[in-house]
Amino acid sequence: MKVGVLALQGAFGLHERVLNRLGVAAVQVRTPQELAEVDRLVIPGGESTAISKLLDANGLADPLADRLADGLPVLGTCAGLILLAAEVVDGYPGQHCFGAVDVAVRRNGYGRQSESFSAPIEVEGWESDFPGVFIRAPVIESASPDVDVLAELDGAPVLCRQGSTVVSSFHPELAEDDRIHRWFVEQDWSTGHRWFTGHE
Ligand code: GLN
């Protein structure tokens, strides 16, 4: 299995590090050819407007939309969540949102860079909290009933799954906790979506 990390801008290197720690050889994706060769994709945090423009500049927007429509398992964190959402509030005009997960997000909804924070995240079915790091994070303002909300913070979803799309508004690659990445890479997405602790 080949796991790609979209490496146009943002925290791609940290995701690669977590994946390598898990024994998964991660490959950087910058071209349509590289995208075509991966079985899973991580879209990192960073700046969604910049990543959106770079997707266009690198000819990746249409191939990515096609692969997502074909059910490519994808993990999107922070800016990655914004790119995968169905609707972006306070987005840059024309910024891509691929609609791989039926949520509406507000960019920078948790405040500015200086208002970054961490909070323990209680994930459904997990025995211990996940350390959530929020940096200019988007707020998920609404999620359709088709979206499996796996964790909330103050009543707003922060970790969700729909089909083989997993999104978080926080940065799991910054935590010394690889459970989200491990679940994403170990899950057999073709045969249903079992949470690795046993949650169906
Ligand atoms: N606010 C950023 C954006 O709009 C996301 C921040 C992040 O990924 N840490 O893309």
Residues whose N, C-alpha, C, O or C-beta is under 5 A from the ligand:
A	BS01	LIG	G45 G46 E47 S48 T49 T77 C78 A79 R107 N108 I135 R136 A137
